[in-house]
């Protein structure tokens, strides 16, 4: 995957995270505010429009009832009611009128200003009952009849219906005022408020995008800088401008990066000094150790002719000299791995022959059961494979006893070598540390025949091939070490890529840990 594709994916992830959340929050806040403001504005305007229309119509109807209906005769005719209703409707602000009276008891007569638009059937029964009910006179109520009204809907059109009765005897009057024009005005207002809300939402989204970009750009730069810092580019710094919180964060990052760079430089210097000391010490020890080893071997050859009291001391000196020699060689190899100077010398190897040669060179033929097919060719460093096998098989013989089973097979593009012993196995608390340098499984046995570096060196040799070693306990008892190497290994160069092979002049004998 290219770097540009990775940046696009990271940008997409940022869009689906903080940027999207900022836009959504801004949009929700704007939507809530706009809807609330629009709802309040619509409700206030609706009440104002309806109240104004209603008050105007009711006041005029009350006046018309006093000026026109109250002047009718005590026993008006239908024509009288008809003329009065028409006169009241003509003088009112666009409403219809219905007047009702009794010519004789039980014989009501009704006059309409417009029979097509307003009839008695359009007056709700509840309103008729309220108008006809005589109110008791009290100190707070000086009139027997009052003006009552209510809003209703007829054939889907909103109307205002009101009614009252002439005090002291006279007709009852009802008016019907259409509110359709007010509804249309309110619908227009609702559309306007809806458009305004939508524009506010769009504007808030654009503002949120601008705000998110303003906020996220320095955050993005900080993230890129932190990523570079994590990749080892310790000289990464941010350009600081402004005095806000993000600028303070950038300054803090720069201070942290400077401190980290200094500490890493100090640690690298100390590590390099320690590595150089170990390497120099190992090289310096090789010359006297070579002489001491030669003298020790001569003494060992003459041990049988020496005083019986001296012979054990000679054998001890010889054993410890060889152990010290192995330790120095192992330290030098570890130093090469740490310094990154270890190289592979690759060759096409018959694995079965290589394993057999490793076992035969150490006189382990009687102690090892080998299961390997001849002719299995793999490209690897034969000397380093010998080191790995010597450490794994030697460790199995030391801690598990013979026979040790060695099985060689291939799995896809991997070479798999399994070393199994029949000992007590590895304690569970020790398993995670078996490849650690100088690790001792028992604190009561700080001194052992091995250097404590064998398994760690075996692991390093596996890693330089691009492989790995795992350790586990077999269900049938004993420990199992599994080496996995690619069948076509290539040597890593100093920058970590694959390159040509180089020669490693120093070598260890591959003793078990």
C-alpha positions in Angstrom: 0.0 0.0 0.0 1.4 3.4 -1.0 1.9 6.2 1.4 -0.7 8.4 -0.3 -3.3 5.6 0.1 -2.4 5.3 3.7 -2.8 9.0 4.1 -6.2 8.8 2.4 -7.3 6.0 4.7 -6.2 8.0 7.7 -8.0 11.1 6.4 -11.1 9.0 6.0 -10.9 7.7 9.5 -10.4 11.2 10.8 -13.5 12.3 8.8 -15.6 9.5 10.4 -14.4 10.4 13.9 -13.7 13.8 15.3 -14.6 15.9 12.2 -17.9 14.1 11.7 -18.7 14.4 15.4 -18.0 18.2 15.3 -20.2 18.7 12.3 -23.0 16.5 13.7 -22.9 18.4 17.1 -22.9 21.8 15.4 -25.8 20.7 13.2 -27.8 19.3 16.1 -27.3 22.4 18.1 -28.2 24.6 15.2 -31.2 22.4 14.4 -32.4 22.5 18.0 -32.0 26.2 18.2 -33.6 26.9 14.8 -36.6 24.5 15.4 -37.1 26.0 18.9 -37.0 29.6 17.6 -39.2 28.7 14.6 -41.7 26.9 16.8 -41.9 29.8 19.3 -42.2 32.3 16.5 -44.9 30.3 14.7 -46.8 29.8 18.0 -46.6 33.5 18.9 -47.6 34.7 15.4 -50.4 32.1 15.2 -51.9 33.3 18.5 -51.5 37.0 17.5 -53.1 36.5 14.1 -56.0 34.4 15.4 -56.6 36.6 18.5 -56.6 39.8 16.4 -59.1 38.3 13.9 -61.2 36.8 16.6 -61.3 39.9 18.7 -62.2 42.1 15.8 -65.0 39.8 14.7 -66.4 39.3 18.2 -66.4 43.0 19.0 -68.2 43.8 15.8 -70.7 41.0 16.3 -71.4 42.2 19.9 -71.9 45.8 18.6 -74.2 44.6 15.7 -76.3 42.6 18.2 -76.7 45.7 20.3 -77.4 48.1 17.5 -79.4 45.9 15.1 -80.8 42.8 16.8 -81.9 44.6 19.9 -84.1 47.0 17.9 -86.2 44.2 16.5 -89.9 44.0 17.6 -90.8 41.7 20.5 -92.4 39.2 18.1 -90.4 39.6 14.9 -91.3 38.0 11.7 -89.0 35.8 9.6 -88.5 38.7 7.2 -87.5 40.9 10.1 -84.9 38.4 11.2 -83.7 37.9 7.6 -83.2 41.6 7.0 -81.5 42.1 10.3 -79.1 39.2 9.7 -78.3 40.5 6.3 -77.7 44.0 7.7 -75.4 42.7 10.4 -73.4 40.6 7.9 -73.1 43.4 5.5 -71.7 45.7 8.2 -69.4 43.1 9.7 -65.8 42.1 8.8 -66.7 39.2 6.5 -68.8 36.9 8.6 -72.3 35.3 8.2 -75.1 35.8 10.7 -78.0 33.7 12.0 -80.8 35.1 14.1 -83.2 32.9 16.0 -86.4 33.9 17.9 -89.9 32.6 18.7 -93.0 34.0 17.1 -95.0 31.9 19.5 -93.9 29.5 22.3 -92.5 26.4 20.7 -92.5 27.9 17.2 -89.0 29.2 16.5 -88.2 31.3 13.4 -84.7 31.7 12.0 -83.2 34.4 9.7 -80.0 33.8 7.7 -77.7 36.3 6.1 -76.6 33.6 3.7 -78.3 30.2 3.8 -75.6 28.6 1.6 -72.8 29.4 4.0 -74.3 29.3 7.4 -77.2 27.3 8.8 -78.3 26.2 12.3 -76.7 22.8 11.6 -73.2 24.6 11.5 -73.6 25.8 15.1 -72.2 23.2 17.6 -74.7 21.8 20.1 -72.5 22.7 23.0 -72.4 26.3 21.9 -76.2 26.5 21.5 -76.6 25.1 25.0 -74.2 27.7 26.4 -75.9 30.6 24.6 -79.4 29.4 25.7 -78.4 28.9 29.4 -79.4 31.8 31.7 -76.6 32.7 34.0 -77.5 33.4 37.7 -77.0 37.0 38.7 -74.3 37.6 41.3 -72.1 40.4 42.5 -69.5 39.2 39.9 -72.1 38.6 37.2 -74.4 41.4 36.2 -75.8 39.9 33.0 -77.9 36.8 32.3 -76.5 36.1 28.9 -72.9 36.2 27.6 -71.1 36.0 24.3 -69.6 32.5 23.8 -67.3 31.4 21.0 -65.3 28.4 19.8 -63.2 27.4 16.8 -64.4 24.5 14.7 -63.8 22.9 11.3 -66.4 22.6 8.6 -65.5 20.5 5.5 -61.9 20.9 6.3 -62.0 24.7 6.7 -61.4 26.4 10.0 -64.1 28.7 11.3 -64.8 30.9 14.3 -68.4 30.4 15.7 -69.9 32.7 18.3 -73.3 33.3 19.8 -75.2 35.4 22.3 -78.7 36.4 23.3 -80.4 39.8 23.8 -80.8 40.5 27.5 -84.4 41.1 28.5 -86.0 39.2 25.7 -85.0 39.2 22.0 -83.4 36.9 19.4 -80.3 34.8 19.8 -77.6 35.5 17.3 -74.8 33.5 15.9 -72.0 34.4 13.6 -69.7 32.3 11.5 -66.3 33.7 10.5 -64.0 31.8 8.1 -60.3 31.5 9.3 -59.1 30.1 6.0 -57.2 33.2 5.1 -55.4 33.2 8.5 -54.6 29.5 7.9 -53.0 30.3 4.6 -51.0 33.1 6.1 -49.9 30.8 8.9 -49.0 28.1 6.4 -46.9 30.7 4.5 -45.2 31.6 7.7 -44.5 27.9 8.5 -42.9 27.5 5.1 -40.8 30.6 5.6 -39.7 29.4 9.0 -39.0 25.9 7.6 -36.8 27.4 4.9 -35.0 29.6 7.4 -34.4 26.5 9.6 -33.0 24.6 6.6 -30.7 27.5 5.7 -29.6 27.8 9.3 -28.8 24.0 9.4 -26.8 24.3 6.2 -25.0 27.4 7.5 -24.2 25.6 10.7 -22.8 22.6 8.9 -20.6 24.9 6.8 -19.5 26.8 9.9 -18.9 23.4 11.7 -16.8 22.3 8.8 -14.7 25.5 8.9 -14.4 25.2 12.7 -13.5 21.6 12.5 -10.8 22.3 9.9 -9.4 25.1 12.0 -9.3 22.8 15.1 -8.2 19.6 13.4 -5.5 21.0 11.2 -3.1 21.6 14.2 -4.3 18.3 15.7 -3.5 16.5 12.4 -0.1 18.1 12.4 0.4 17.0 15.9 -0.7 13.5 15.1 1.7 13.3 12.1 4.5 14.6 14.2 3.8 12.1 17.0 3.7 9.3 14.3 7.1 10.4 13.0 8.4 10.5 16.5 7.2 7.0 17.1 9.0 5.9 13.9 12.3 7.1 15.4 12.5 10.6 13.8 13.4 12.2 17.1 14.3 15.6 15.5 10.6 16.1 14.5 9.3 19.5 15.8 6.1 21.5 15.3 5.9 25.1 14.1 4.2 27.0 16.9 2.0 30.1 16.3 -0.5 31.8 18.5 -1.2 31.7 22.2 -4.2 29.4 22.4 -4.5 25.9 24.0 -3.4 24.2 20.8 -0.3 26.3 20.6 0.5 25.4 24.2 0.0 21.7 23.3 2.5 22.1 20.4 5.1 23.7 22.7 4.6 20.9 25.1 5.1 18.4 22.3 8.3 20.2 21.2 9.7 20.2 24.8 8.8 16.5 25.2 10.4 15.6 21.8 13.6 17.5 22.7 13.8 15.8 26.1 13.1 12.4 24.5 15.8 13.0 21.8 18.3 13.9 24.5 17.5 10.9 26.6 17.6 8.5 23.7 20.9 10.0 22.6 22.3 9.5 26.1 21.0 5.9 26.3 22.3 5.1 22.8 25.7 6.5 23.8 25.8 4.5 27.0 24.5 1.3 25.1 27.2 1.8 22.5 29.8 2.3 25.1 28.7 -0.9 26.9 28.6 -2.9 23.7 32.1 -1.6 22.8 33.3 -2.5 26.2 32.0 -6.1 26.0 33.4 -6.5 22.5 36.8 -5.1 23.5 36.9 -7.1 26.6 36.0 -10.3 24.7 38.7 -9.6 22.1 41.2 -8.9 24.8 40.3 -12.1 26.6 40.7 -14.3 23.6 44.5 -14.1 23.4 45.2 -15.0 27.1 42.4 -17.6 27.0 44.0 -19.2 23.9 47.2 -19.6 25.8 45.5 -20.7 29.0 43.4 -23.3 27.0 46.6 -24.7 25.4 48.3 -25.0 28.8 45.1 -26.6 30.3 44.9 -29.1 27.5 48.6 -30.1 28.1 47.9 -30.4 31.8 44.8 -32.5 31.0 46.9 -34.9 28.9 49.4 -35.2 31.8 46.7 -35.5 34.5 47.1 -39.3 34.9 50.8 -38.8 35.8 50.2 -36.1 38.3 49.8 -36.4 42.0 46.2 -37.7 42.8 45.7 -34.7 45.0 46.4 -32.4 42.1 44.6 -34.2 39.3 41.0 -33.1 40.3 42.2 -29.5 40.4 43.7 -29.8 36.9 40.4 -31.3 35.6 38.5 -28.4 37.2 40.8 -25.8 35.7 40.4 -27.4 32.2 36.6 -27.5 32.5 36.3 -23.9 33.7 38.7 -22.7 31.1 36.6 -24.3 28.3 33.5 -22.8 29.9 35.1 -19.4 30.0 36.2 -19.7 26.4 32.6 -20.6 25.4 31.3 -17.6 27.4 33.7 -15.2 25.6 32.7 -16.6 22.2 29.1 -16.3 23.0 29.5 -12.8 24.3 31.2 -11.8 21.1 28.4 -13.3 19.1 25.7 -11.5 21.2 27.6 -8.3 20.7 27.6 -8.7 16.9 23.8 -9.3 17.0 23.3 -6.2 19.2 25.5 -4.1 16.9 23.7 -5.3 13.8 26.9 -6.6 12.2 26.0 -10.3 12.1 25.6 -11.5 8.5 24.4 -14.6 6.8 26.6 -16.7 4.5 23.9 -18.5 2.5 24.2 -21.8 0.7 21.9 -24.5 -0.6 22.0 -27.1 2.1 20.6 -30.7 2.4 19.0 -30.3 5.8 19.1 -34.0 6.7 22.9 -34.1 6.0 23.4 -30.8 7.9 21.5 -32.2 11.0 23.4 -35.5 10.8 26.7 -33.6 10.6 25.8 -31.5 13.7 24.9 -34.6 15.7 28.0 -36.6 14.5 30.4 -33.7 15.3 29.3 -33.8 18.9 29.1 -37.6 19.3 25.4 -37.5 19.9 24.4 -40.2 17.3 23.5 -42.7 20.0 21.5 -40.2 22.0 19.4 -38.7 19.1 16.6 -40.2 17.1 16.6 -38.4 13.7 13.5 -38.4 11.4 14.6 -36.5 8.3 14.1 -37.1 4.6 17.2 -36.9 2.4 17.3 -34.5 -0.5 15.4 -31.7 1.3 17.3 -28.7 -0.1 17.0 -25.3 1.7 18.9 -22.1 1.2 20.3 -20.9 4.5 23.5 -20.3 6.5 24.8 -23.8 7.4 27.1 -22.6 10.2 24.3 -20.7 11.9 21.9 -23.6 11.5 24.6 -25.8 13.2 24.6 -23.3 16.1 20.9 -23.4 16.4 20.7 -27.3 16.3 23.7 -27.7 18.7 22.0 -25.4 21.3 18.5 -27.0 21.0 19.7 -30.6 21.0 22.4 -30.0 23.6 19.8 -28.3 25.9 17.4 -31.2 25.4 20.1 -33.8 26.3 21.2 -31.7 29.3 17.7 -31.2 30.9 15.7 -34.0 29.4 18.1 -36.8 28.9 18.3 -39.2 25.9 16.9 -40.2 23.6 16.1 -36.8 22.0 13.8 -36.8 19.0 14.6 -34.6 16.0 12.0 -34.4 13.3 12.6 -32.4 10.0 9.7 -31.5 7.7 8.4 -28.7 5.5 5.1 -26.8 5.8 4.4 -24.7 2.7 7.4 -22.4 2.3 8.8 -23.1 5.8 11.4 -25.5 7.1 10.3 -27.0 10.4 12.7 -28.7 12.8 11.2 -30.1 16.0 13.4 -31.1 18.9 11.6 -33.2 21.6 13.0 -34.6 24.9 11.5 -36.9 27.5 12.4 -35.0 30.6 10.1 -33.3 33.2 9.3 -30.5 30.9 9.6 -26.7 31.4 7.8 -25.1 34.4 5.0 -22.8 33.2 6.5 -19.8 34.9 9.8 -20.4 33.1 8.4 -20.9 29.5 8.2 -17.1 28.7 11.8 -16.7 29.7 13.6 -19.6 28.2 15.2 -17.5 25.5 16.2 -14.6 27.8 19.9 -14.0 28.2 21.5 -15.4 31.4 18.1 -16.6 32.6 18.3 -19.2 35.3 15.2 -21.4 35.8 16.1 -22.0 39.5 17.4 -19.2 41.7 19.1 -21.9 43.9 21.3 -22.9 40.9 22.9 -19.6 39.8 25.9 -21.5 38.5 25.5 -24.1 35.7 27.7 -25.7 33.1 26.3 -23.5 30.3 26.7 -19.8 29.7 23.0 -19.0 29.8 23.3 -17.5 26.3 22.8 -20.6 24.1 19.1 -20.4 23.6 19.1 -16.7 23.2 21.9 -17.0 20.5 19.8 -19.8 18.8 16.8 -17.4 18.7 19.0 -14.6 17.3 20.2 -16.9 14.5 16.7 -17.9 13.7 15.6 -14.3 13.5 18.5 -13.3 11.2 17.1 -16.0 8.8 13.6 -14.5 9.2 12.4 -17.4 11.3 11.5 -18.1 14.9 11.8 -20.7 17.7 8.9 -21.6 20.1 9.1 -23.6 23.3 6.3 -25.7 24.8 5.5 -28.8 26.9 4.3 -31.9 25.2 1.1 -33.5 26.5 3.0 -36.8 26.6 5.7 -35.3 28.8 8.9 -33.5 28.0 9.7 -30.2 26.3 9.3 -29.4 22.6 11.3 -26.7 20.7 10.2 -25.9 17.2 12.4 -24.1 14.8 10.7 -22.5 11.7 12.9 -21.0 8.9 11.9 -19.8 5.5 13.1 -22.1 2.8 14.6 -19.3 0.8 16.3 -17.0 3.3 18.0 -13.8 2.3 20.5 -11.7 4.4 19.1 -8.5 6.0 21.3 -5.4 5.3 22.0 -2.6 7.8 18.8 -0.8 6.9 16.7 -3.8 7.4 16.2 -4.8 3.7 17.3 -7.9 2.0 20.8 -7.8 0.5 23.8 -9.9 -0.4 25.6 -12.2 2.0 28.7 -11.2 3.9 31.2 -13.2 5.9 31.3 -13.4 9.7 34.9 -14.1 10.6 34.3 -14.9 14.3 32.2 -18.0 15.2 31.2 -19.9 18.3 31.3 -23.6 18.8 27.6 -23.8 19.3 27.6 -25.4 22.8 24.3 -26.0 24.6 23.1 -23.5 27.1 
